[in-house]
Amino acid sequence: MGIASSSIFIKGLVGITAIAASALAFSQQDYPTRTITIVVPAPPAGATDVLGRVLADELGKRLGQTVIVDNKPGASGMLGASAVARAAPDGYTLFMSHATPIYYAPYMFAKVPYDVKRDFALITEICSASLVFAVNKDVPVRNMKELVSWAQTHKGKANYGSFGVGSSSHLLMAYLSESRGLGMEHVAYKGEAPMIQDMIGGVIPMGLGTLGTMAPHIAGGSLRPLAIIGDKRLPDMPNVPTMAEAGFTDKEFEPIGGVMLTAPAKTPTPVLARLEKERARWFRAPP
């Protein structure tokens, strides 16, 4: 697919972070003194939004200040990314981003209104990405090979949804369609939650989504999982094979990217360190 691995982006962002010390005299004790905003480039109820709200609640408790989530979906996540890139580098505007605006957009669009390495400082990677390939309960398939056969004989009906042009869900589904000659049509949504609602309602028969968002609907029988885009099976779905186990060993089906927390470039290094320290303490805390 011609997309650089996530490690290259992370190394580049770490390099920016390491040299991003501000001329301002900032210390960890001075920060924060007012409300912090976490920009999420997706609508409410999707996986990135849920993670953002959990993180906002935990950081608020640990930092002693209010932390809010500002949803800015649109333009494949670039709307939210642009807002953060232009924000003051003072630690009061953060970016909780899924893979699309960070990893994919620079390769998918001729004009991207920011430069990932120049405009952002990495704080931490929150989680890696494993996607679930699922279909509406009424689609008469039980595995990926049956899905391919069904799509080949139902051209014009075998459309798929994604949570944005250039998103991982879009690119992976587009590759499946092209590599297997399926001719499936792409239906782009502004986020994962509205895509899944249309999958449940039968507006679109299939799509890729995150475990956290799809799990309740899979458990309730509205959606049927066929395969995992990931290195191994998920503990919550031990009977669902990976794409490789299902016979789809193409390297393009390997997961790229995850959810990460960043800040505008030139945010003072002590501020970035404080945020990462509190995030790490939260992750290590007993349940």
C-alpha positions in Angstrom: 0.0 0.0 0.0 3.1 2.2 0.1 2.5 3.3 3.7 5.4 3.7 6.1 5.3 1.7 9.2 4.0 3.3 12.4 7.5 3.0 14.0 9.0 5.5 11.5 6.3 8.1 12.5 6.8 7.5 16.2 10.6 7.8 15.9 10.2 11.1 14.0 7.7 12.4 16.6 10.0 11.4 19.5 12.8 13.3 17.8 10.6 16.4 17.7 9.6 15.9 21.3 13.3 15.7 22.4 14.2 19.1 21.0 10.9 20.9 21.7 12.0 22.7 24.8 10.3 26.1 25.0 12.1 29.4 25.8 9.5 29.8 28.5 10.6 28.8 32.0 8.2 26.0 32.6 8.4 23.4 35.4 6.2 20.4 36.2 5.0 22.1 39.4 3.7 25.1 37.4 1.5 22.9 35.2 -1.5 22.8 35.0 -3.3 25.9 36.3 -6.5 25.8 34.2 -8.7 23.5 32.0 -7.0 21.2 29.5 -8.7 20.3 26.3 -8.2 16.9 24.5 -9.2 17.2 20.8 -10.6 14.0 19.4 -10.9 13.9 15.6 -14.0 11.7 15.6 -17.6 12.0 16.7 -18.9 10.8 20.1 -19.3 7.1 20.9 -16.4 5.7 18.8 -13.4 4.0 20.2 -11.1 7.0 20.1 -13.8 9.2 21.7 -14.3 6.7 24.5 -10.6 6.4 25.1 -10.3 10.2 25.1 -13.0 10.5 27.7 -11.5 7.9 30.0 -8.1 9.5 29.7 -9.6 13.0 30.4 -11.3 11.7 33.5 -8.1 10.1 34.8 -5.8 13.0 34.0 -8.3 15.4 35.6 -8.1 13.4 38.8 -4.3 13.2 38.8 -3.6 16.7 37.6 -6.2 18.4 39.8 -7.7 20.3 36.9 -10.7 19.9 34.6 -9.9 18.0 31.4 -12.5 18.1 28.7 -12.9 16.4 25.3 -13.6 18.5 22.2 -14.9 16.3 19.3 -13.7 17.7 15.9 -14.6 15.1 13.3 -14.3 15.7 9.6 -11.8 15.6 6.7 -10.6 12.2 7.7 -9.4 13.5 11.1 -7.5 16.4 9.5 -9.9 19.0 10.9 -9.0 18.1 14.5 -5.3 17.6 13.7 -5.2 21.1 12.1 -6.8 22.7 15.1 -4.1 21.2 17.4 -1.3 22.0 15.1 -2.3 25.7 15.2 -2.9 25.7 19.0 -0.6 27.4 21.5 2.2 25.0 22.6 1.4 25.4 26.3 0.1 21.9 27.3 -3.6 23.0 27.4 -4.5 21.6 24.0 -3.8 17.9 23.4 -4.6 15.6 20.5 -6.0 12.1 21.1 -5.6 10.7 17.6 -6.4 7.5 15.7 -4.2 6.4 12.9 -5.8 8.3 10.0 -4.6 11.9 10.4 -1.2 10.8 11.7 -0.2 7.8 9.6 -2.4 7.7 6.5 -3.4 11.2 5.5 0.0 12.4 4.4 0.0 9.6 1.8 -3.6 9.8 0.8 -4.2 13.5 0.2 -2.3 15.9 -2.1 -2.8 18.7 0.5 -2.5 18.1 4.2 -2.7 21.3 6.3 0.0 20.3 8.7 3.3 18.4 8.8 3.2 15.5 11.3 6.9 15.6 12.2 7.1 19.4 12.3 3.8 20.3 14.0 3.3 17.6 16.7 5.2 16.4 19.8 4.5 12.8 20.9 3.4 12.3 24.5 2.6 8.6 24.4 1.0 5.8 22.4 -2.2 4.8 24.2 -2.9 1.5 22.5 -2.2 -0.5 19.4 -4.9 -1.2 16.8 -6.7 -4.5 16.2 -9.7 -4.2 14.0 -12.7 -6.6 13.7 -14.1 -7.6 10.3 -17.8 -8.0 10.8 -21.0 -8.3 8.8 -24.7 -7.6 9.5 -26.4 -10.6 11.0 -28.5 -11.1 7.8 -25.5 -11.5 5.5 -25.4 -15.3 4.9 -21.6 -15.9 5.5 -19.7 -17.4 8.4 -16.1 -16.8 7.4 -13.9 -14.6 5.1 -13.8 -17.1 2.2 -17.6 -17.3 2.2 -17.7 -13.5 2.3 -15.5 -13.2 -0.8 -17.7 -15.7 -2.7 -20.8 -13.8 -1.6 -19.4 -10.4 -2.6 -18.4 -11.8 -6.0 -22.0 -12.8 -6.8 -23.6 -9.8 -5.2 -21.8 -6.9 -6.9 -23.7 -3.7 -6.3 -25.0 -4.9 -3.0 -21.7 -5.9 -1.3 -20.8 -2.4 -0.2 -18.7 -1.6 2.8 -18.5 1.3 5.3 -15.5 3.0 6.8 -14.9 5.7 9.4 -13.5 8.1 6.9 -11.7 8.4 3.6 -8.1 7.3 4.1 -8.8 5.6 7.4 -7.4 2.1 8.1 -10.9 0.7 7.7 -11.2 2.3 4.2 -7.8 1.2 3.0 -7.9 -2.3 4.2 -11.4 -2.9 2.8 -10.4 -1.2 -0.5 -7.4 -3.5 -0.8 -9.6 -6.6 -0.1 -12.0 -5.5 -2.8 -9.3 -4.8 -5.4 -7.1 -7.8 -4.7 -10.0 -10.2 -4.9 -11.8 -8.5 -7.8 -15.0 -7.8 -5.7 -15.9 -4.4 -7.1 -17.3 -3.3 -3.7 -18.4 0.3 -3.3 -17.1 2.4 -0.4 -19.4 4.3 1.9 -17.5 6.8 4.0 -18.8 8.0 7.4 -17.6 10.8 9.7 -16.7 8.3 12.4 -16.9 4.7 13.6 -20.1 5.0 15.6 -22.4 6.1 12.7 -20.8 3.5 10.5 -21.6 0.7 12.9 -25.2 2.0 13.4 -25.7 1.6 9.7 -24.2 -1.9 9.7 -26.6 -2.8 12.5 -29.5 -1.4 10.5 -28.5 -3.2 7.3 -27.8 0.0 5.3 -24.3 -1.4 4.6 -23.6 -5.2 5.0 -20.0 -5.0 6.3 -17.1 -3.0 7.7 -14.1 -2.9 9.9 -14.4 -1.6 13.5 -12.7 -1.6 16.8 -13.4 -4.3 19.4 -14.6 -1.9 22.0 -17.3 -0.4 19.8 -18.4 -3.6 18.0 -18.3 -5.9 21.0 -21.8 -5.1 22.5 -23.4 -5.5 19.1 -21.6 -8.8 18.4 -22.7 -10.0 21.8 -26.2 -8.9 21.1 -26.3 -10.7 17.8 -26.7 -7.7 15.5 -23.2 -8.2 14.0 -21.2 -11.3 13.2 -17.4 -11.2 13.4 -15.4 -13.0 10.7 -11.8 -12.1 11.3 -9.3 -10.0 13.3 -6.9 -7.6 11.7 -4.1 -8.1 14.1 -1.2 -10.3 15.0 -3.2 -12.7 17.2 -6.7 -13.6 18.3 -8.4 -11.3 20.8 -9.0 -12.7 24.3 -12.6 -11.4 24.2 -13.2 -13.3 20.9 -11.1 -16.5 21.1 -13.0 -18.2 18.3 -12.6 -15.5 15.7 -9.5 -16.1 13.6 -6.9 -13.6 12.4 -6.9 -12.7 8.7 -3.8 -14.9 8.3 -5.5 -17.8 10.0 -8.5 -17.3 7.7 -6.2 -17.7 4.7 -5.5 -14.0 3.9 -1.8 -13.8 4.5 -1.2 -10.6 2.4 1.1 -8.2 4.2 -1.4 -5.4 3.6 -3.7 -7.0 6.2 -1.1 -6.4 8.9 -2.3 -3.7 11.4 -0.6 -0.2 11.2 -0.9 2.5 13.8 -2.9 2.9 16.9 -4.2 5.6 19.2 -1.7 8.2 20.5 -1.7 11.3 22.6 0.3 14.3 21.1 0.6 18.0 21.7 1.5 21.0 19.4 5.2 21.1 18.6 7.3 23.2 21.0 5.2 22.3 24.0 7.7 22.5 26.9 9.4 19.2 27.5 8.6 19.2 31.3 4.9 19.5 30.4 5.1 16.5 28.0 7.0 14.6 30.7 4.4 15.3 33.3 1.6 14.1 31.1 3.4 10.9 30.2 4.2 10.3 33.9 0.6 10.6 34.9 -0.5 8.4 32.0 2.0 5.8 33.0 0.9 5.9 36.7 -2.6 5.4 35.6 -1.7 2.4 33.4 0.3 0.8 36.3 -2.4 1.4 38.9 -4.2 -1.7 40.2 -7.8 -2.2 39.0 
